[in-house]
Amino acid sequence: MDKVSLQRVPADAAQQTLMTIPFTLINTGQCHASSSEIVIDSLVVPATNNPLTQNKPLYNRAHYFSPTAQSCETVWIKFLDVSVPTGQSEVNMTTFAGGHALNTWIKVNQCAVSGGEHIALINPNNNTTQWFSTGNAQHIEAQIIMTTAFETDEFDVMPYVDIIGHIDHIVATFPKGVMGQINPNYIPDGSGLRFNLTQKARDKGPEFCAYKHGEQWYTTTSAMALDTAKSSISNADILQPNSVALYFYDAIT
C-alpha cells in the first residue's frame, strides 16, 4: 500500500509538539472488574488496569467528564466467553435484559460516567450501564473495537482517517488496530450510496483513499466525490462488497 505524503516537522525534537489523533483499538481480553458494568476508561489509578483496552484512554476522554457532554464515540463489543470460578455467581450475560448472544458484535452508541470516575458502556437493551445482575465483569472475555488516543510528533499536519467496511472485514484486515475511526454510516455494497463522514470535512483536503479488494491494496486521490457542504462521499467502484477503505481528509474536529 502506498504511503500518504505528509509534511514532516523539523528533526529537532525541541521544535516538535505532540498531537492527539484517533486510533482504532482492536483487542481481546477480560472486561474491567465491576459488579454490573463494562468499564472502558477510568480516571482512577491503578483502576485503569483494563486488559480489554490495553489501558489506553478513550479518544476525547475529557469530553465525557464534562457536564455538557452530548455525544459518544461508537464502540463495538463482542462477548466471547464467560468462565466463572467454582463457587462464584454465574454471569447472566445471555439472559439479562434480553440478553446478548456470545460471538455477536454489539454496537454501542452511548457511554456514561459512573461514580464520577469511570466511563461505562450503555447496554442498548435497557439504556443503562447494567449488563448483568449476577456475576462479575472480570469473568467475561470480550473483543472490543474503540477509538483510543494516540500521540505523535511525527507530522505537523495530520489528516483525519475514516475506516470504511464491514466490522468483520475491518478486524480481519487490521487485527492489531489502525489509525482512524470506523465509519458506522455505510457498509460497502457497490451501490454508490452517498454517506456522511464521521467528522466535518474542510475544503482542499488530501482526499486520499487507500482501499483493499480481495488481497490487493490500491490508492487513489480525489475519487470519492467529496461534498464538503454535507461532509459526505461516495464511490461504487471503490466501495465494493467485502472491500475495506481508509479515507484521509482534513477535518474540523
C-alpha positions in Angstrom: 0.0 0.0 0.0 1.4 3.4 -0.9 2.0 5.9 1.9 0.4 9.3 2.1 2.9 12.1 1.5 2.7 14.4 4.5 4.8 17.4 5.6 7.3 16.5 8.4 8.2 18.7 11.3 11.8 19.8 11.8 14.1 17.0 13.1 14.9 18.9 16.3 12.7 17.3 19.0 12.5 20.6 20.8 10.5 22.1 17.9 8.1 19.2 17.8 4.7 19.3 19.5 2.6 16.3 20.4 -0.6 15.8 18.5 -3.5 13.5 19.6 -5.2 11.6 16.8 -7.7 8.8 16.8 -6.5 5.2 16.8 -9.0 2.3 16.4 -8.1 -0.3 19.0 -9.0 -3.9 18.3 -8.2 -6.2 21.2 -9.3 -9.3 23.1 -9.2 -9.5 26.9 -11.1 -9.8 30.2 -13.5 -7.0 31.0 -12.7 -4.4 33.7 -13.8 -5.8 37.1 -17.2 -4.4 38.1 -20.4 -5.7 39.6 -22.6 -4.9 36.6 -20.8 -2.5 34.2 -18.4 -2.8 31.3 -15.9 -0.1 32.0 -13.7 1.1 29.1 -11.8 4.0 30.8 -11.2 5.5 34.2 -9.7 8.5 35.9 -8.6 6.3 38.8 -5.1 4.9 39.1 -4.5 1.9 39.2 -8.1 1.1 38.4 -7.3 1.8 34.8 -5.7 -1.6 34.6 -8.0 -2.9 31.9 -6.7 -5.7 29.7 -9.6 -5.4 27.3 -8.5 -1.9 26.3 -4.7 -2.3 26.9 -5.0 0.6 29.4 -5.3 3.1 26.5 -7.5 6.1 27.1 -10.7 6.7 25.1 -10.3 9.3 22.4 -11.5 12.7 23.6 -12.0 11.2 27.1 -12.0 14.6 28.8 -15.3 15.3 26.9 -17.1 12.5 28.8 -16.3 14.1 32.2 -17.6 17.4 31.1 -21.1 18.4 32.4 -22.0 19.4 28.8 -21.1 16.1 27.2 -23.6 15.3 24.4 -22.1 12.6 22.2 -20.2 9.4 22.2 -17.6 7.6 20.0 -19.2 4.4 18.6 -17.9 1.3 20.4 -18.2 -2.3 19.1 -18.0 -5.2 21.6 -18.3 -9.0 21.2 -18.6 -11.2 24.2 -16.6 -14.4 23.6 -16.8 -16.4 26.8 -17.9 -16.4 30.4 -15.8 -18.6 32.7 -16.7 -18.4 36.3 -14.6 -20.0 39.0 -16.2 -22.7 41.0 -18.3 -21.4 43.9 -18.8 -17.9 42.3 -22.0 -16.5 40.8 -22.7 -17.2 37.1 -22.7 -14.2 34.8 -26.1 -13.9 33.2 -24.8 -12.1 30.1 -27.0 -14.0 27.6 -30.3 -13.7 29.6 -30.3 -10.4 31.4 -32.3 -7.6 29.8 -33.0 -9.6 26.6 -29.5 -11.0 26.6 -26.5 -10.7 24.3 -25.5 -13.8 22.3 -21.9 -14.8 22.5 -19.7 -14.2 19.4 -22.0 -11.5 18.1 -21.0 -7.8 17.6 -22.9 -5.3 19.6 -22.9 -1.7 18.5 -22.8 0.7 21.4 -23.6 4.4 20.7 -23.6 5.7 24.2 -21.4 5.8 27.2 -22.0 7.2 30.7 -19.7 8.4 33.5 -20.2 6.1 36.5 -19.3 7.2 40.0 -17.7 10.4 38.6 -14.6 8.5 37.6 -15.4 5.6 35.2 -16.6 5.6 31.6 -19.0 2.7 31.2 -20.8 1.4 28.1 -24.6 1.8 27.9 -26.4 -1.5 27.3 -28.6 -0.9 24.2 -31.1 -3.4 25.5 -32.0 -1.4 28.6 -30.3 2.0 28.1 -28.4 1.7 31.4 -24.8 0.8 32.3 -26.0 -2.5 33.8 -25.2 -5.5 31.5 -25.9 -8.3 34.0 -27.3 -8.7 37.5 -25.2 -11.6 38.8 -21.6 -12.4 38.5 -18.6 -10.1 37.7 -17.3 -8.4 34.6 -13.8 -9.7 35.2 -15.0 -13.2 34.3 -16.1 -12.1 30.8 -13.8 -12.3 27.9 -14.6 -9.9 25.1 -13.2 -8.4 21.9 -13.6 -4.6 21.6 -13.2 -2.0 18.9 -13.0 1.5 20.1 -11.3 4.8 19.3 -8.3 5.5 21.6 -6.0 8.4 22.0 -2.7 8.1 20.1 0.0 10.8 20.4 2.5 11.6 17.7 5.1 14.2 17.0 5.9 12.8 13.5 3.9 15.3 11.4 2.8 18.9 11.7 -0.2 18.3 9.5 -2.2 15.1 10.1 -5.3 14.2 8.2 -8.3 12.5 9.8 -9.0 8.9 8.7 -12.4 7.2 8.3 -12.3 3.4 8.2 -15.0 2.1 5.9 -16.0 -1.6 5.8 -18.0 -4.4 7.4 -16.9 -4.8 11.0 -15.6 -8.4 10.5 -13.6 -7.4 7.4 -12.0 -4.5 9.3 -11.0 -6.8 12.1 -9.6 -9.3 9.7 -7.6 -6.6 7.8 -6.3 -4.8 10.9 -6.2 -7.4 13.8 -4.0 -5.0 15.9 -5.9 -1.8 15.1 -5.4 1.0 12.7 -5.1 4.8 12.8 -8.5 6.3 12.3 -12.2 5.9 13.3 -14.7 3.4 11.9 -17.4 5.0 9.9 -20.7 3.4 11.0 -22.7 5.2 8.3 -22.2 2.8 5.4 -21.1 -0.8 4.7 -19.6 -1.2 1.2 -22.1 -2.8 -1.2 -21.2 -1.4 -4.6 -24.4 0.8 -4.6 -22.6 4.1 -4.7 -24.8 5.4 -1.9 -23.7 8.8 -0.6 -22.9 8.7 3.2 -21.6 11.1 5.9 -18.1 11.1 7.2 -17.5 10.9 10.9 -16.2 14.5 11.0 -17.0 17.7 9.2 -14.6 18.0 6.3 -12.6 21.1 5.3 -12.1 22.3 1.7 -8.9 21.4 -0.2 -8.0 18.4 2.0 -5.9 15.5 0.8 -8.9 13.5 -0.5 -6.7 10.3 -0.4 -8.1 6.8 -0.3 -6.4 3.5 0.2 -8.7 0.5 -0.3 -8.4 -3.2 -0.4 -10.2 -5.5 -2.9 -9.5 -9.1 -2.1 -5.9 -9.3 -1.0 -4.7 -6.3 -3.1 -4.3 -2.7 -1.9 -4.9 0.2 -4.2 -4.7 4.0 -3.8 -6.4 6.9 -5.4 -6.9 10.7 -4.9 -9.9 12.9 -5.4 -12.1 9.9 -6.3 -14.7 9.8 -3.5 -16.8 12.7 -4.8 -16.3 14.7 -1.5 -19.1 17.1 -0.8 -17.7 19.4 1.9 -21.0 21.2 2.4 -22.5 17.9 3.6 -19.3 16.2 4.6 -20.3 13.1 2.6 -18.6 10.8 0.0 -19.4 8.1 -2.4 -17.8 5.7 -5.0 -19.4 2.5 -6.1 -16.3 1.1 -7.8 -14.0 1.5 -4.7 -16.6 0.6 -2.1 -17.5 -2.9 -3.4 -18.9 -5.7 -1.2 -16.2 -7.1 1.1 -13.9 -4.1 0.5 -12.2 -2.1 3.2 -11.1 1.5 2.7 -9.2 4.2 4.5 -10.3 7.7 3.6 -7.9 10.6 4.5 -9.3 14.1 4.8 -8.8 17.4 6.7 -11.4 17.5 9.4 -12.9 20.2 11.7 -12.9 18.3 15.0 
